[in-house]
Amino acid sequence: MVKRVTRGLLGPVENLGFPPPLPEATESQRALADAQAGYIEILEAANKSSHAAVMLAAGKLAKQKDGQKRGGKATAQGKAPGVAQWRQEAINVAKGLIANGRAQHEVAAIVAKRLGKTARAVRPVLQDAGIVRKRERC
């Protein structure tokens, strides 16, 4: 159980909006008061060593981000051969559709359905290959 704080840096606990527990309070009310007291202690500790706490949190976040970057790069290397393969297949299918008379604005959706991809994934591939015209933005 957390030590009950009756006075914090900002004054009495009652001034922070936390009423003191009544002697006839229920168990859940006493537990809430104890949790509030613990929260006040945490706030006070953070105020005393906020720079150290911020630096610790920043260091942990930097380590986490570094691990995420490494994992993302490893995943990308593993998927690279499959990506190149479906992109070339999308280009070939699109060229065949256009040769058979399909309109440019229909090609991306048709290719996407055939390959099990989304039109949002296929369209930039076809645009980069010069098969589908890029839309102009206003």
Secondary structure, 3 states (H helix, E strand, C coil): CCCCCCEECCEEHHHHCCCCCCCCCCHHHHHHHHHHHHHHHHHHHHHHCHHHHHHHHHHHHHHHHHHHHHHHHHHHHHHHHHHHHHHHHHHHHHHHHHHCCCCHHHHHHHHHHHHCCCHHHHHHHHHHCCCCCCCCCC
